[in-house]
Amino acid sequence: MMAQLTEGVSRRALLLLATLLAALLIAPLVVNDYLLTALILVLYFAYIGQAWNIMMGFAGQLSLGHSLYVGLGAYTAAALFIHFGIGPWLGFLVAIPVTAACGAFLGFLAFRFGVAGVYFAILTIAFAEFARIGFDHFAWVGGSAGFFLPVKQYAHNDLWLLRGAPAMFYYVMLAATALAFIACRLLLHSRIGYFWQAIREDERAARATGIDTFRYKMYAVIISAVMTSFAGVFHAFYYNNLFPEQIFHISRSIEFILAPIIGGIGSLFGPLLGAFLLETLAEGLREVLALLGVDVPGLRQLFFGVCLLLVVMLLPDGVWPWLARRLRIKESKR
Amino acid sequence: MASRDRAVPAEIYLNVAVSGILTGLVYGLMALGLSVIFGVVRVVNFAHGELMTIAMYIAVVLFSAFKLDPLIMLVPIAMVLFALGYALQAGVINAFITRPEHTQFLLLIALAIIIVNTLLIIFGPDAHSVQTSYAFDSFQVGKLIIDATKLYAAAAALVAATALFAFFRFTDTGTAIRACADNYAGALTVGLDVNRLYALTFGLGAACVGAAGTVLVLIIDVTPQVGPVYTLLAFVIVITGGLGSMPGSLLGGVLIGVTEAMAGLIFTPSAKSMFAFAILVLVLLFRPQGILGRKIS
């Protein structure tokens, strides 16, 4: 397993990865609470970006509705906690079949009936919007008025119930991100990963060589959905409040895809790098605006839009491939 | 919302249906713009609803500052949007024609984000509307009561759509654009300036959605956030009616307009979009080329 993980990776890349991991591990000891919150966001977006990347970056299926899986994961875990006192980890175990079924349903409809390309992207938006409006009218989980988890001061960190200090949430998200990274690396260099890449590059050719494209596209959607749902569980217990208008909103789905696109679609480091760049730039912008005494809603999003535009126009493969060349690390992608 | 314990008189349904048809025609004009752009340029305009909000805000500003009625400003605003669309295609999107499909989406999504938030910064998040002197007028035909504003809006939409049909059918430029759509390589071979025709087409699509937005402010309030909602609605309509079919867009618009109006009456107005999405899913499953679309081999 270890050998499989590190096979074909240059020593330089391994060293860089180890340094990065060490820095992330000791970060909570050296940064203040504010920065820690920002780092949690970075990991949160990196994790979801990694999960989205399985569908788009590996298998070439553009989803613009990943807020659906975050929302379903969040509502499943929160509802079980509030109504039955079931903790988040068991809640995640329930969220897995829920989101897998939802992803499978969407995938089945789309792939069985040849809904591809732009139609597929629209279908994913439609599903998320459908869920948003549905949950707005779903009184059992609070409807549009929101769904809240009790917030108390906790004397100690309770990892089992995910109640505690920001540092605990940080390490949970770091572990999830690291696991997702490893899982994606293993997937990408396995049989299934090669099939996905074949489908991404040319689906008809892939089918001609005997790949069951329907089955492997289904795998991509389901794996991506289930992975994303954990971010939802985390979201519910970290923020303690859920509103359909926010968690299922299309602008959320767009926000999720920014990090992997800016970092580099289809690369393993892309989502992490993209999330880090975006958060750093956004925080920097916030500082500058605060210094100038400007407080305009929309400026942050406008800035994201301009970043996306610039990356799409100037670095269509994202920042990571460019940076990897600069660092003289060749990641085995594409 | 209709009360549940009392039967709703039949003419209410009829009134709501007519109201849905009229709104649907405006939706249809909006979707027509998307369909024209996709049919010719093969670029999916993810910033369609956002372009419409620009037109809506221009109409609102002109009305509140100079008391200019949106129905009178329809042509000038459509021309502004035409110029904007032309510049977008010629300046940015033409360079992306040969890029992968998802890169084009992302480019337009970036433009959409920029438009929404620029409008948010300029106008703030509050809803703006246009209150005309005829806002509460209506015509009565038998038991049928027709809202005057919606009737004018629908009539304007029909005129604009007809003008577009005529342009594509009877002018040389329109024929040249249709040639580009039918056979890209052929159009290049006979020496058509495809880039200019693409810019022209995107401009026409933007003008359509601009005209639709100008009359739509008579019916609905505008906030910066409605942009993405209408982009999505335009897609639902175009896919339902058939991508690339111009009558299909109008038909799809009417169908979605009536569905939303009926769902608002029978269930609750806030859930009406769910039914539009349900129609989308049904169409994608059973007639993916749309109601009037041609089968793609």
Chai-1 contact restraints between the chains, C-beta under 6 A:
chainA,res_idxA,chainB,res_idxB,connection_type,confidence,min_distance_angstrom,max_distance_angstrom,comment,restraint_id
A,L62,B,H102,contact,1.0,0.0,6.0,A-B,restraint_1
A,F113,B,L285,contact,1.0,0.0,6.0,A-B,restraint_2
A,V115,B,L284,contact,1.0,0.0,6.0,A-B,restraint_3
A,G117,B,E101,contact,1.0,0.0,6.0,A-B,restraint_4
A,V118,B,V44,contact,1.0,0.0,6.0,A-B,restraint_5
A,I122,B,F235,contact,1.0,0.0,6.0,A-B,restraint_6
A,A126,B,F277,contact,1.0,0.0,6.0,A-B,restraint_7
A,A126,B,L280,contact,1.0,0.0,6.0,A-B,restraint_8
A,F130,B,M274,contact,1.0,0.0,6.0,A-B,restraint_9
A,F130,B,F277,contact,1.0,0.0,6.0,A-B,restraint_10
A,I133,B,A271,contact,1.0,0.0,6.0,A-B,restraint_11
A,I133,B,S273,contact,1.0,0.0,6.0,A-B,restraint_12
A,I133,B,M274,contact,1.0,0.0,6.0,A-B,restraint_13
A,H137,B,A271,contact,1.0,0.0,6.0,A-B,restraint_14
A,I250,B,P228,contact,1.0,0.0,6.0,A-B,restraint_15
A,V296,B,I121,contact,1.0,0.0,6.0,A-B,restraint_16
A,G298,B,N117,contact,1.0,0.0,6.0,A-B,restraint_17
A,G298,B,L120,contact,1.0,0.0,6.0,A-B,restraint_18
A,G298,B,I121,contact,1.0,0.0,6.0,A-B,restraint_19
A,Q301,B,N117,contact,1.0,0.0,6.0,A-B,restraint_20
A,L302,B,N117,contact,1.0,0.0,6.0,A-B,restraint_21
A,G305,B,A110,contact,1.0,0.0,6.0,A-B,restraint_22
A,G305,B,I113,contact,1.0,0.0,6.0,A-B,restraint_23
A,G305,B,I114,contact,1.0,0.0,6.0,A-B,restraint_24
A,L308,B,A110,contact,1.0,0.0,6.0,A-B,restraint_25
A,L309,B,A110,contact,1.0,0.0,6.0,A-B,restraint_26
A,V312,B,L106,contact,1.0,0.0,6.0,A-B,restraint_27
A,V312,B,L107,contact,1.0,0.0,6.0,A-B,restraint_28
A,V312,B,A110,contact,1.0,0.0,6.0,A-B,restraint_29
A,P316,B,T103,contact,1.0,0.0,6.0,A-B,restraint_30
